[in-house]
Amino acid sequence: MRTTFTKWFWIWQLPKEEQWINEMADHGYGLVHAGRLTFEFEDIEPGKYKYREFMFKGSWDSDKAREFLQFMEEMEIRNVAHVSYPGHTVLYMRYENNGTEPEVYSDLDSKIEYEKMLCSYLLPLAIINLLAFIYNICVFISFMISGRFNPVSLVSFLNLGIAIAIFIQMGKKHEIIKKLQEERNIHE
């Protein structure tokens, strides 16, 4: 039997999303499809599978994606779903729960590149929301000057909130990058 859940995760919350998917697997729900807000599961033996999410630059149908998926297949890790974003793809991979964890971002350079990739995706989102806020505030002010009230323009504060949240997450990502670079410098 298949079951669909609606759940929201920010793009920078991939580890939290992965943890939730693994908790679902522990309860007998195996991921078969993922969207930006929906996750479709099928009944499985509880705890039989574990899931990993990988984000990389490029589209789902690129040569890079095919090479990565082939590499994962050789390690007996299967792709069960993907979500494409502008310039990036998140892959949802499933493997048998035998006590070992596949580590793709294992070296410091890969971890740094991964965090930079997340930041490169977040920056345009923050700018778009900031520009939407400015536009909507201008519309609100012009309505107020003309003596009309347009409460819809107040939604612009949602854009401002999203932009601030993204900039905060980018700051945290830059701190992680800085620590990883310092750790890499110590090992060199």
GIFEN-V837092 format. One line per field, one symbol per residue. ss: DSSP state (h for helix, s for strand, l for the rest). A space follows every 10 residues. Layout:
ss = ???
//
This chain:
ss = lsssssllll hhhhhhhhhh hhhhhhllss sssslllsss ssslllllss ssssssslll llhhhhhhhh hhhhlllsss sssssllsss ssssssllll lllllllhhh hhhhhhhhhh hhhhhhhhhh hhhhhhhhhh hhhhhlllll hhhhhhhhhh hhhhhhhhhh hhhhhhhhhh hhhhhhhl
//
